[in-house]
Amino acid sequence: MKRSVKIFLMSLLCITTLNHCLSAQDADALISKLANKYGSVPNYKLNIVYEANNEDMGFKNVQEGNLVVKGDQYILKYGPNETWLNDGKVEYVGTKEEDHSQILYFCPGQNAEAIVDYGSILTFYTSGHTASMDGGIVKLVPNSEKPYAELHLTVDGDNLTKISAVDQMGTVYTYTLSGFSTSVGDPQFVINKREYAETIDERKGCK
């Protein structure tokens, strides 16, 4: 009887391990497919619906924006009052409210306000993560410290349609992507610094 139980448990372990390996292989294959599609596209634009939600803490924020990426530059506008910009030398976050406005300066790649890198939103997840499948969702766990503890990717065919980032506090940041196009025209990667009452400079030795 004990031998039968032992064989059953070993068989169950083998099946679980096999399923885990197959899940990782499927996830890695899908990530590779997305990397091949988007990794060779230096210029593109898309629409983003951003949602930050934490039910336990009682807050929810939804914004709709338009992102344009050209090489190492990007500009994202959430309506008329919030702009995220990388002009190739400095990253900026400009926000306007009824009673206050501010602009923050960061070295490229050091934007502490960002959960995901808008300049590489279609490819940032393709390295430095351990991947698996959770139903039809690609689950990614970072291999080093990130602003998030997990990423969940929704893929339709070979199109990335949604990124959800979950942080240590349980806040879920969701980026729903649509309208992908490689026709970006001639975007202007500028922000009017004089429109902001307060300046916060977080640059520390930008290269």
N, C-alpha and C positions, 0 to 999 in steps of 0.2 A: 504494500500500500504506500509506504513512504517513498519507495523508488518511483512509483507512478506519479506521485505528487511532484517529486523532484524533476522528472522528465517533463511534466506539464509546465512547470515553472520555467525550465530552461527553454522549452519551445516558445513560451509566451515572450520571454526575454529576446529570443532570436527574432521573432516576428516584430516586436517593438523596435528593435535596433534596425532591422531591415526597412521598416516603414520610415524611421527617422532618416536613414541614409537616402532613401528614395525621395523623401520630402526635400532634403537639402539639395539633392541633385536637380530636382525640378525647379527649385527656387534659384539655384545658381545659373541654370540654363536660361531662365526668364530674365534674370539680371543681365546676363551676357547679351541677350537679344536686345534689351533696352539700351545697353551701353553701345552696342554696334549701331543702333539707329540714331541715337542722340549725340554720341561722342564725337561724330564727325561734322556736326552742325554748329558752326561758330556764331551764326546770326539767326535769331528767331524772335517771335513775339507770341504771347498767349494771354488769355484771360485767367485771372485767379479769383476764386471766392475763398476768402480766409475766414476761419471760424476758430475762436479760442473758447473752450468750454470746460468748466469744472463745476459739476453739480454739487459736490460736497461744500465748496466754498461759495456757491451761489452766484456765479457770474457767467456771462456769455457775451461774446463780442463777434459780430459778423461784419465783414467789409468786402466790397468788390473792387478789384483793381485790374490794371493793365500793365504787363511787364514786357519790356523790350531789352534784349541782350544782343550785344555786338562785340565779339571778342571778349576782352576782359572788362568791358564796360556794361553797365545795366542801369535802367531807370524803371522804377515801379511807382505808379501813382494809385493810391487808394482815394478816389474822389479828389476834390480840390484842396484838401487839408492835410494830406499825409504823403510825403515823398521819400522814397528810398533810392539812393543814387550811389553808383561807383563810377567815377570819371576816369578810372585807371590809375589815379594817384591817391585819392582819398575816398572814403565811404562817408556818406551823409545820411542822417535820418532827420527829416524836418516835419514837425507836427504843429498844427494850429488848432487852438480851442478858443471859445468865446472870450475867456479872460486871460489867456496865456498862449505864447508861442515859443518854440525853442528849436534849435538846430544842433545836432550832435555830430562831431567829427571823429572818425576812426581810421586807423591804418587799414588798407585792404586786407581782408581775411581776419580782422580782429574786431569785428562788429559785435559787441556784447549784447546788443538788442535783438540779434537775429537768432531764431530757432533753426532755420535752414538757410543755406547760402542761396540767395535769389539769383546770383550770377551763374550758378551751376545747379539750379533747382532740378533739372532733368537728369543729372548725372552724379550728384554729390554722394549718393548712396551706393555707388557701384564698387567701392573699395572700402576697407576698414570696418566691415560688418560681417556678422555671421548670419546666414540666410536660411530660412525654412518656410514651408508652406503651412498656412493655417486656413484650411478650407480653400477658397479661391484667392486668398490674400497672401501676399509675400510679407513675411515677418522678418525684420532685420534688427539685430542687437549689436550696438557699436562695440568695437574691440578696444576702444579708448574712451576717455571722458568726453562727453558731448552734452549739449543742452537738453538732450532727450535720452530716455532710457530704452525706448523702442521706436521703430518705424514700422508702419503698415502701408504697403503699396497696393493700390487697386489698378489692375491692368485690363484693358479691353482690347483683345487681339494683340497688336504690338504697340498699343498706345498707352502711355501712363496717364491715368485720369484723376488719380487722387493720392495724396500723401498725407498720412496722419502721424504726427509725432506725439508721443506720450512722455511727459517729464516725471520726475520723482515725486511731485506733489499730486500727480493724477490729472493734471491739466492736459487736455487733448487739443492739439493745434492741427487743424485740418485745412489742407490746400487742395481745392478742387480745380482742376486744370481743364481748359477748353480753348478752342480757336487757335490751335497751334499753326503757325505759318512761318516760312523762312523768308517771306517778303517783308522786310522791315523798313524800307525807305531810307530816309536820312534823319534819324532821330538826333535830338540835341541833348547831350548828357550834361546838363547844367541845372543849377538850382540858384535862386535869387536869395542870397544870404541876408540881404537887407530886409526881407519880409519877416524876420524872426527877431523877437525881442531879446531872447536869451541864447547865449552861445556856450556850449559845453564841449571842450576839446579833450578827447580821450586818446589822442595820438601819442605814442611813445616810440619815437625813433623810426618812423616809416622809412623803408628802403626806397 
